[in-house]
Amino acid sequence: MTAAMSTMAAVKRTHQQTKPARQKAVKLVLAPTLVRDAHDLVSIYDRVDWDQVIQTQCDTVHLDFESAKAVQAANRIWLELAASLPGQRNAIIIKIKRSFQRISLPPARIALDKRASGGKSAHNAAGLLNELVQTQDPCRFAELCVKAVQLHSKTSAENREIQKRQAKRGAGNRLLPPPDVVTEFWLGPATDQWMSVPLRMALAEPIVGLCRRITGVNTGATALLLDPGEEQALELLQRFFVECGPEAYRVPTDDPFGGELKGILDDFVPKLRKLIDDCRSQGEAVALAQSADSPLSVAAEPTKTAGAKSTQKRAPGPVKIEITDKMFVLVNGKRKAETGPANALGALAALTENGKSAATINTDQFVMLSHRVKKGVAKIWNKNKDWLIKCGLKVEMVNEGVWHISGFQIQFAPEVNQQTFKEHLQKQSPRVRSKKISTN
């Protein structure tokens, strides 16, 4: 790994080694090779028919490894990555909570047994779950997931012993069902030779998001500053390929669509590895011009003119979205020609709470406003998402069909308010709207 990318490799492995506030960031030099590989990765990803994924339930990928040690290392890495993905993080926490709920005993039954330690285990489980929800450290999150497995096993064994003793005394006659078989991965089943990941994780959505940013920058741009989530995803996936050496990606289904997904993965994974290598070679560590609280403020590059002094450059702020009195959508004061981005930005304006600079949206509701259709929502939403990202907004998945959008400011003309604009959108037919809500 190059010295310039040392920041990317500095993710700490333990809770005690939490790294200090960031004073440096990684800037990607947009070499033609990097841009081309980003285009290729996005193109392959966009071949996925997400409606078909949902219908066929082909939403899981099995990763094969040479040894159990590699599986365990991969588990930790994917748990760290999941910690920074709202949808996956929430799914893990919910699964752990439900798993403990299924093995829990009522306090009254525990109180019947003087030797019971189930109450203490329940208290420990509550504390662990609380910390799991609160922690923002991906390494600590992964560590807590592993501890949850150990505590789950211990609590389950203790509670079943209580039940057996009480059954002998006639104090209870119904045992809890056998405990769940859990792994410290939590995202899916795993053995000594393979593990499961959700399809969206296998397709490295944070990296695809970075690729969309790379392909959407203004012509002539020479560099792009990574945000912390992108930097972390690159580092974790690099560790995954180097340290764990996955041997194969499999789609565990007999459905014909599974074969199509397998072909996409076969094309995607080599491109992903190449893109990560590109980022390593094109990354440069740059000092932040201000504090770690201003991650987009970077020290400007010295000019090529001999003796010229370097100047301070600040990255653009939030994207300004304006709705005019004629229901036109303006982006940073200008109307763009593409109707697609205008439709997407208009729907966002209609769904964002007044005064907020971020919104959590449901894709069905969003597409009804942007296109006025109920079919093919996933495919149309992917187009909307691309348009929003190319306009400079940040789009992150929360759950299936739920996304968080940030990095914008919305302003309505005095003659227009959010409700009237939303009603205007709802009245438009798909074809008429594409003409009326136009930008240039």
Secondary structure, 3 states (H helix, E strand, C coil): CCHHHCCCCCCCCCHHHCCCCCCEEEEEECCHHHHHHHHHHHHHHCCCCHHHHHHHCCCEEEEECCCHHHHHHHHHHHHHHHHCCHHHHHHHHHHHHHHHHHHCCCHHHHHCCCCCCHHHHHHHHHHHHHHHHHCCCHHHHHHHHHHHHHHHHHHHHHHHHHHHHHHHCCCCCCCCCCCCCCCCCCCCCECCCEEEEEHHHHCCHHHHHHHHHHHHCCCCCCEEECCHHHHHHHHHHHHHHHHHCCCEEECCCCCHHHHHHHHHHHHHHHHHHHHHHHHHHHEEEEEECCCCCCCCEEECCCCCCCCCCCCEEECCCCEEEEECCCCCEEECCECCCCHHHHHHHHHHHHHCCCCCCEEEEEHHHHHHHHCCCCCCHHHHHHHHHHHHHHCCCEEEEEECCEEEEECEEEEECCCCCHHHHHHHHHHCCHHHHHHHCCCC
